[in-house]
Amino acid sequence: MAAQPLSRMLRRLLRSSARSCSSGAPVTQPRLGESARAASEELSRRRQFLREHAAPFSAFLTDSFGRQHSYLRISLTEKCNLRCQYCMPEEGVPLTPKANLLTTEEILTLARLFVKEGIDKIRLTGGEPLIRPDVVDIVAQLQRLEGLRTIGVTTNGINLTRLLPQLQKAGLSAINISLDTLVPAKFEFIVRRKGFHKVMEGIHKAIELGYNPVKVNCVVMRGLNEDELLDFAALTEGLPLDVRFIEYMPFDGNKWNFKKMVSYKEMLDTIRQQWPELEKLPEEESSTAKAFKIPGFQGQISFITSMSEHFCGTCNRLRITADGNLKVCLFGNSEVSLRDHLRAGASEQELLRIIGAAVGRKKRQHAGMFSISQMKNRPMILIELFLMFHDSPPANPSISSWDPLHVQGLRPRMSFSSQMVTLWKGCRVPQALLLAQQQLGSGCFQRHYTSRADSDANSKCLSPGSWAPAAPSGPQLTSEQLTHVDSEGRAAMVDVGRKPDTERAAVASAVVLLGPVAFKLVQRNQLKKGDALVVAQLAGIQAAKVTSQLIPLCHHVALSHVQVQLELDSTRHAVRIQASCRARGPTGVEMEALTSAAVAALSLYDMCKAVSRDIVLEEIKLISKTGGQRGDFHRA
């Protein structure tokens, strides 16, 4: 692989002694007997000429803000050999059928096209890229591409020791290894697999084979591993590592929580307290990392500040997902299928027009950390295994886990554009909205869908048994006088300023009778509008949070918990909805729960109305409430 960033023109020029450069540069091969020094000087002159007369960077890879995209990340697989509690359930996630994934030849075809246009760095990601059987051959084929200077891989390190000698021989030039903890017991608890020592062996094997630096990616999550910052930094004292601390970022399946994010400045302050002499290193062009070095240490530490201080202005990265979609921004939800166009027989020029149009639509910068957390995007595992940016796992391993999506007889059939399911199996999941889209084969089964927006170790997925009416409990205090009117009978908001803050909770339900046709489409997730259960779930959560804006005399409540659960009832061709809300304050959350259930039901109606107008919303009711002066209520 070339060590210098020469254009492909130079390599073509050196193939023949009888041609001359179209730009006027003389092209001659050194004659027999010519000294090595003279040949070297000749090559140097050609390089200088080509630098001065270089053709403009590809217009297809240049966006409307002048950013030139020379770095391509290619996901080789959606599969992973770990089962991180904060990433996926123990049994894994439904994956895109193999026929819908890029073949090796398609990967190489696209790589050739991008490199021809100016891409000089390719990083292979996943899933876990090193579980792909032909990963060594892919690296070898990429190494032959003229103009490609760097081939990298991002891996969890489990298979690295075994494969790295072959990968290095094939042409692998850069390695990123994901490692979120240095505590073996914590590692095993997080990933549900043994393997900590394999990862460490992989790191040392990379060092042994001369990779410098070996990059170690660590997503820092409050309550999980922020106490290990100094331990990670200390690794760089005697090892040529670049330990990269990455701000926790939002993707489907983790529903980002600001409280979980440890900012770059907070991490930097922590490390500076231990090593006040920490030095800032010059930033490379288009670098995503702010690099620092502790004087006397062999390696360095870096911070990737995607959330607190974005680096969109110098972004030069494009991504191709395992199913062949081009993503121009990691945080963008727009994608274009290169695979479909490739298989339809698109010419190279047609593919370039499609790529150029996508790159041209790239925005100046992503929406910011709070807006991003509300955006629809792929789960990270289906973009790449750069790191699994998800909420931290349960703090107590003894707490029994819960399964947010039960599917009987599941046989997934995903299209390239499907937003795949990121499932969480664990407990204590702050702000975890589990977003799913299923395209399922034939057969009758139940789809259960649930979301969680706080830590609730005792909550379970909705099941037929959970709908059984609860027995009344506690004092049933009621009032014969309306509370939202003043002494003259006019509408008025109740003054709750002097009421004590107590824990308040409420559960409400609703039923949507869809009819057989709409029910079947929802069950199989074949509605043209998309996944009705996902939309209804998100609508219910959002409605709970804005209830005071919809119901005139409701007080604003700072909710600490919102959960929306949906269950398909095949006997009635219905969807049962249950909404739970919790807060600490002077007033209850019954209206939040009722509004959540009602709006979720209305959203289902909206999703299905094109199929049938004979849809009935019924049984919108309060199931239970706890807290407050009037006592608890449980519907009989």
Secondary structure by P-SEA (a helix, b strand, c coil): cccccccaaaaaaacccccccccccccccccccccaaaaaaaaaaaaaaaaaacccccccccccccccccbbbbbccccccccccccccccccccccccccccaaaaaaaaaaaaaacccbbbbbccccccccaaaaaaaaaaacccccbbbbbcccccccccaaaaaaacccbbbbbbccccaaaaaaaaccccaaaaaaaaaaaaaaccccbbbbbbccccccccaaaaaaaccccccccbbbbcccccccccccccccccaaaaaaaaaaaccccccccccccccccccccccccccccccccccccccccccbbbbcccbbbbccccccbbbbaaaaaaacccaaaaaaaaaaaaaacccccccaaaaaacccccccccccccccccccccccccbbbbccccccccccccccccccccccccccccccccccccccbbbbbbbbbccccccccccccccccccccccccccccccccccccccccccccccccccccccccccbbbbbccaaaaaaaaacccccccaaaaaaaaaaaaaaaccccccccccccccbbbbbbbbbccccbbbbbbbbbbbccccaaaaaaaaaaaaaaaaaaaccccccccccccccccccccccccccccc
